[in-house]
Amino acid sequence: MENLLDGERVLAVEEEEQQFIRQVAEQRKILYGIAYSYLRNEPDALEVLQESTYRAWIRRNSLKDPGRFAPWLTRILINCCKDELKRRKRLTPVEPVNPGGRIMEMTSDRKLDMEQALDGVKLKYRQVLVLKYYQDMTVSEIAEVLNRPEGTIKTWLNKGLKQLRDKLKRKGAWEHDSE
């Protein structure tokens, strides 16, 4: 009888694992995009994605509503990204890193200007801009992910856009037809 109960527990755990893996797989492109937008390089984005998946698995019992899995996992990912950015600030690189000695891929000047300007925006505003414009999330979805009121998200979005415009104008990269 006890062996039968152990077998049922094993099956339940395996089913839970498979469900978790499926849910993470459904979100992987969005999660990678968010991680990459924060960290700006593929290896770090993948590492943070792995770390956030691990943290989510460890804390899976804290998720009260399984229907809220995606925002819950996104919040964990964003926290992991913030942790990595804090860690980077503490470290000072000795010499420039060029993985594998490859030449970095060229990007358009506009895209580069936008990324540099976005890097100069306050983190709380930048994360809202990234979620809104890079991940096509609604204000209510962003509010849920960041665990903030919608009004706060709207304010951060407006302030972030203003900072972004100011940075782009200073660089001379802002081309507005009405000016």
Secondary structure, 3 states (H helix, E strand, C coil): CHHHHHHHHHHHHHHHHHHHHHHHHHHHHHHHHHHHHHHCCHHHHHHHHHHHHHHHHHCHHHCCCHHHHHHHHHHHHHHHHHHHHHHHHHCCCCCCCCHHHCCCCCCCHHHHHHHHHHHCCCHHHHHHHHHHHHCCCCHHHHHHHHCCCHHHHHHHHHHHHHHHHHHHHHHCCCCCCCC
